[in-house]
Amino acid sequence: MVRKNYSFTVIVHKDEDMFVSECPEVGTVSQGSTIEEAIDNLKEATELYLEEFPIKQESKPVMGIFEIIKNDKTKEAIQA
C-alpha cells in the first residue's frame, strides 16, 4: 500500500460552548470542547471520509478575507 501525505485547511470557530472545525477542501466538519480536540476530531472524520471517497485530484484552495457593512435599520428608524 502506497501512503501519501495530504495537507488540508482547517477553519475553527466558537459556537456556544463548543469549537467547530471545518475542512473546506473535503467538506468535513467536527467539533470539540477545545480547539485541539476539534481539530483532532476533524482529522479523524476526514480520514474516515477519504476512505470512502478518495481524492481524485489534489488542489490547493485560495484563502482570503472579505468585509461587509451591515446597516442597522433600527438606528436609521430612530434617527428619522
PyMOL CGO cylinders between C-alpha atoms (Angstrom):
from pymol import cmd
from pymol.cgo import CYLINDER

trace = [
    CYLINDER, 0.00, 0.00, 0.00, 1.36, 3.40, -1.00, 0.3, 1, 1, 1, 1, 1, 1,
    CYLINDER, 1.36, 3.40, -1.00, 0.80, 6.12, 1.56, 0.3, 1, 1, 1, 1, 1, 1,
    CYLINDER, 0.80, 6.12, 1.56, 0.70, 9.79, 0.67, 0.3, 1, 1, 1, 1, 1, 1,
    CYLINDER, 0.70, 9.79, 0.67, 0.60, 12.80, 2.95, 0.3, 1, 1, 1, 1, 1, 1,
    CYLINDER, 0.60, 12.80, 2.95, -2.06, 15.41, 2.30, 0.3, 1, 1, 1, 1, 1, 1,
    CYLINDER, -2.06, 15.41, 2.30, -2.29, 18.89, 3.76, 0.3, 1, 1, 1, 1, 1, 1,
    CYLINDER, -2.29, 18.89, 3.76, -5.70, 20.41, 4.36, 0.3, 1, 1, 1, 1, 1, 1,
    CYLINDER, -5.70, 20.41, 4.36, -7.02, 23.72, 5.60, 0.3, 1, 1, 1, 1, 1, 1,
    CYLINDER, -7.02, 23.72, 5.60, -8.84, 23.88, 8.93, 0.3, 1, 1, 1, 1, 1, 1,
    CYLINDER, -8.84, 23.88, 8.93, -11.23, 26.65, 9.96, 0.3, 1, 1, 1, 1, 1, 1,
    CYLINDER, -11.23, 26.65, 9.96, -12.21, 26.76, 13.64, 0.3, 1, 1, 1, 1, 1, 1,
    CYLINDER, -12.21, 26.76, 13.64, -14.87, 28.92, 15.21, 0.3, 1, 1, 1, 1, 1, 1,
    CYLINDER, -14.87, 28.92, 15.21, -16.56, 29.01, 18.60, 0.3, 1, 1, 1, 1, 1, 1,
    CYLINDER, -16.56, 29.01, 18.60, -20.23, 28.01, 18.69, 0.3, 1, 1, 1, 1, 1, 1,
    CYLINDER, -20.23, 28.01, 18.69, -21.72, 28.49, 22.14, 0.3, 1, 1, 1, 1, 1, 1,
    CYLINDER, -21.72, 28.49, 22.14, -19.70, 26.13, 24.40, 0.3, 1, 1, 1, 1, 1, 1,
    CYLINDER, -19.70, 26.13, 24.40, -18.02, 24.08, 21.62, 0.3, 1, 1, 1, 1, 1, 1,
    CYLINDER, -18.02, 24.08, 21.62, -15.39, 24.68, 18.96, 0.3, 1, 1, 1, 1, 1, 1,
    CYLINDER, -15.39, 24.68, 18.96, -16.44, 23.73, 15.43, 0.3, 1, 1, 1, 1, 1, 1,
    CYLINDER, -16.44, 23.73, 15.43, -13.76, 22.74, 12.90, 0.3, 1, 1, 1, 1, 1, 1,
    CYLINDER, -13.76, 22.74, 12.90, -14.26, 22.59, 9.14, 0.3, 1, 1, 1, 1, 1, 1,
    CYLINDER, -14.26, 22.59, 9.14, -12.16, 21.33, 6.22, 0.3, 1, 1, 1, 1, 1, 1,
    CYLINDER, -12.16, 21.33, 6.22, -13.22, 23.33, 3.13, 0.3, 1, 1, 1, 1, 1, 1,
    CYLINDER, -13.22, 23.33, 3.13, -11.37, 21.13, 0.63, 0.3, 1, 1, 1, 1, 1, 1,
    CYLINDER, -11.37, 21.13, 0.63, -13.28, 17.99, 1.62, 0.3, 1, 1, 1, 1, 1, 1,
    CYLINDER, -13.28, 17.99, 1.62, -16.37, 19.41, 3.32, 0.3, 1, 1, 1, 1, 1, 1,
    CYLINDER, -16.37, 19.41, 3.32, -15.93, 17.57, 6.61, 0.3, 1, 1, 1, 1, 1, 1,
    CYLINDER, -15.93, 17.57, 6.61, -16.99, 19.19, 9.88, 0.3, 1, 1, 1, 1, 1, 1,
    CYLINDER, -16.99, 19.19, 9.88, -16.43, 18.21, 13.50, 0.3, 1, 1, 1, 1, 1, 1,
    CYLINDER, -16.43, 18.21, 13.50, -16.38, 19.72, 16.97, 0.3, 1, 1, 1, 1, 1, 1,
    CYLINDER, -16.38, 19.72, 16.97, -14.71, 19.52, 20.36, 0.3, 1, 1, 1, 1, 1, 1,
    CYLINDER, -14.71, 19.52, 20.36, -14.62, 21.19, 23.74, 0.3, 1, 1, 1, 1, 1, 1,
    CYLINDER, -14.62, 21.19, 23.74, -11.16, 22.64, 22.92, 0.3, 1, 1, 1, 1, 1, 1,
    CYLINDER, -11.16, 22.64, 22.92, -9.58, 23.83, 19.68, 0.3, 1, 1, 1, 1, 1, 1,
    CYLINDER, -9.58, 23.83, 19.68, -7.14, 20.91, 19.77, 0.3, 1, 1, 1, 1, 1, 1,
    CYLINDER, -7.14, 20.91, 19.77, -9.94, 18.38, 20.30, 0.3, 1, 1, 1, 1, 1, 1,
    CYLINDER, -9.94, 18.38, 20.30, -11.99, 19.92, 17.48, 0.3, 1, 1, 1, 1, 1, 1,
    CYLINDER, -11.99, 19.92, 17.48, -9.00, 19.63, 15.10, 0.3, 1, 1, 1, 1, 1, 1,
    CYLINDER, -9.00, 19.63, 15.10, -8.20, 16.06, 16.20, 0.3, 1, 1, 1, 1, 1, 1,
    CYLINDER, -8.20, 16.06, 16.20, -11.84, 15.07, 15.66, 0.3, 1, 1, 1, 1, 1, 1,
    CYLINDER, -11.84, 15.07, 15.66, -11.79, 16.75, 12.23, 0.3, 1, 1, 1, 1, 1, 1,
    CYLINDER, -11.79, 16.75, 12.23, -8.65, 14.80, 11.27, 0.3, 1, 1, 1, 1, 1, 1,
    CYLINDER, -8.65, 14.80, 11.27, -10.39, 11.54, 12.20, 0.3, 1, 1, 1, 1, 1, 1,
    CYLINDER, -10.39, 11.54, 12.20, -13.59, 12.49, 10.37, 0.3, 1, 1, 1, 1, 1, 1,
    CYLINDER, -13.59, 12.49, 10.37, -11.61, 13.47, 7.27, 0.3, 1, 1, 1, 1, 1, 1,
    CYLINDER, -11.61, 13.47, 7.27, -9.59, 10.24, 7.29, 0.3, 1, 1, 1, 1, 1, 1,
    CYLINDER, -9.59, 10.24, 7.29, -12.81, 8.20, 7.51, 0.3, 1, 1, 1, 1, 1, 1,
    CYLINDER, -12.81, 8.20, 7.51, -14.41, 10.26, 4.75, 0.3, 1, 1, 1, 1, 1, 1,
    CYLINDER, -14.41, 10.26, 4.75, -11.41, 9.79, 2.44, 0.3, 1, 1, 1, 1, 1, 1,
    CYLINDER, -11.41, 9.79, 2.44, -11.53, 6.01, 2.93, 0.3, 1, 1, 1, 1, 1, 1,
    CYLINDER, -11.53, 6.01, 2.93, -14.96, 6.05, 1.26, 0.3, 1, 1, 1, 1, 1, 1,
    CYLINDER, -14.96, 6.05, 1.26, -14.40, 8.97, -1.12, 0.3, 1, 1, 1, 1, 1, 1,
    CYLINDER, -14.40, 8.97, -1.12, -10.72, 9.15, -2.20, 0.3, 1, 1, 1, 1, 1, 1,
    CYLINDER, -10.72, 9.15, -2.20, -9.31, 12.40, -3.53, 0.3, 1, 1, 1, 1, 1, 1,
    CYLINDER, -9.31, 12.40, -3.53, -9.30, 12.37, -7.32, 0.3, 1, 1, 1, 1, 1, 1,
    CYLINDER, -9.30, 12.37, -7.32, -7.05, 15.37, -7.78, 0.3, 1, 1, 1, 1, 1, 1,
    CYLINDER, -7.05, 15.37, -7.78, -5.05, 17.47, -5.42, 0.3, 1, 1, 1, 1, 1, 1,
    CYLINDER, -5.05, 17.47, -5.42, -5.63, 21.20, -5.46, 0.3, 1, 1, 1, 1, 1, 1,
    CYLINDER, -5.63, 21.20, -5.46, -4.87, 23.99, -3.06, 0.3, 1, 1, 1, 1, 1, 1,
    CYLINDER, -4.87, 23.99, -3.06, -7.60, 26.46, -2.18, 0.3, 1, 1, 1, 1, 1, 1,
    CYLINDER, -7.60, 26.46, -2.18, -7.11, 30.19, -2.35, 0.3, 1, 1, 1, 1, 1, 1,
    CYLINDER, -7.11, 30.19, -2.35, -7.86, 31.72, 1.03, 0.3, 1, 1, 1, 1, 1, 1,
    CYLINDER, -7.86, 31.72, 1.03, -8.79, 35.32, 1.63, 0.3, 1, 1, 1, 1, 1, 1,
    CYLINDER, -8.79, 35.32, 1.63, -10.99, 37.56, 3.70, 0.3, 1, 1, 1, 1, 1, 1,
    CYLINDER, -10.99, 37.56, 3.70, -13.74, 39.98, 2.82, 0.3, 1, 1, 1, 1, 1, 1,
    CYLINDER, -13.74, 39.98, 2.82, -15.72, 42.60, 4.66, 0.3, 1, 1, 1, 1, 1, 1,
    CYLINDER, -15.72, 42.60, 4.66, -19.37, 43.60, 4.59, 0.3, 1, 1, 1, 1, 1, 1,
    CYLINDER, -19.37, 43.60, 4.59, -21.14, 46.61, 6.01, 0.3, 1, 1, 1, 1, 1, 1,
    CYLINDER, -21.14, 46.61, 6.01, -24.29, 45.81, 7.94, 0.3, 1, 1, 1, 1, 1, 1,
    CYLINDER, -24.29, 45.81, 7.94, -26.90, 48.54, 8.08, 0.3, 1, 1, 1, 1, 1, 1,
    CYLINDER, -26.90, 48.54, 8.08, -28.76, 48.69, 11.36, 0.3, 1, 1, 1, 1, 1, 1,
    CYLINDER, -28.76, 48.69, 11.36, -32.31, 49.68, 10.33, 0.3, 1, 1, 1, 1, 1, 1,
    CYLINDER, -32.31, 49.68, 10.33, -33.25, 50.24, 13.99, 0.3, 1, 1, 1, 1, 1, 1,
    CYLINDER, -33.25, 50.24, 13.99, -30.76, 53.11, 14.30, 0.3, 1, 1, 1, 1, 1, 1,
    CYLINDER, -30.76, 53.11, 14.30, -31.96, 54.58, 10.99, 0.3, 1, 1, 1, 1, 1, 1,
    CYLINDER, -31.96, 54.58, 10.99, -35.58, 54.50, 12.17, 0.3, 1, 1, 1, 1, 1, 1,
    CYLINDER, -35.58, 54.50, 12.17, -34.70, 56.21, 15.48, 0.3, 1, 1, 1, 1, 1, 1,
    CYLINDER, -34.70, 56.21, 15.48, -32.70, 58.95, 13.74, 0.3, 1, 1, 1, 1, 1, 1,
    CYLINDER, -32.70, 58.95, 13.74, -35.51, 59.70, 11.23, 0.3, 1, 1, 1, 1, 1, 1,
]
cmd.load_cgo(trace, "trace")
